[in-house]
Amino acid sequence: MLRLFSLILLLAGLTFLGWGGYRYYMEEQVVGSGSQVAEDQPFQSSSPQASGPARRSGETAAFEAAPAESDTFGIASATSEMMARLRTVPIAHETPTDAKFNRAFEVTVAIDATGDETAADALPGEGNVVEGEAQILDKAQATLTGPAFDIDPVSPSIQRISPVTENIWRWRVTPLETGMHELRIELFALENDEALPIRTFTDRVEVRVSRLGQALAMADTFDPVFMILGGAGSLLAGLFGVFRFFRGR
């Protein structure tokens, strides 16, 4: 019994030492990089044009490799000229029906303007696939939002519609909360700095957490220094127990 208890203390001590040391190192890296940025850029303009709003969790960020044009367009009134140029094409999107807490998954949207009858064949086909139709112009924008998720774009949010292959939008999504939550996909047809909403999808994803995930989430609430000290104490207690066990034999 003493040997088993000592082994548990050893394993717990090693786990707390490793996780606490990793978190402490990462926090020091963040602080160090922030100080370096402050030294390299001692002055920042207070002009509204010089600083943009910070991206919040659940909001789609601008893709770095996207064209220099802005992702922000005024919502256009549906003029008869724009409506006359709209053409109907198949569209499909894929999201998982369930996900694990703090484990990233991918959301994909595809538009096929090549003349094919479906856009679903451009999707991975591993989650819940929903097909439909959308009316488009020469350019389209897709956005993904969800307050319970951290969302990072993997592809440009604005794309010129291709006549030879499918247009695909992808996002890497990490659940931040457990339970049932919504993801909202919005598509816009773009023309002359105007955006015409063309389709909106709302998907519900159930986010679950494993026993290990619960333990890691709880560990994240502890101070890294406290974790290191607690891990060192547990490790020493375990070593002492093992030493007494072998000494007594």
Summary of the structure (lengths in Angstrom):
residues: 249
radius of gyration: 25.5
end to end distance: 14.2
largest distance: 92.3
contacts: 708
relative contact order: 0.22
helix: 33%
strand: 33%
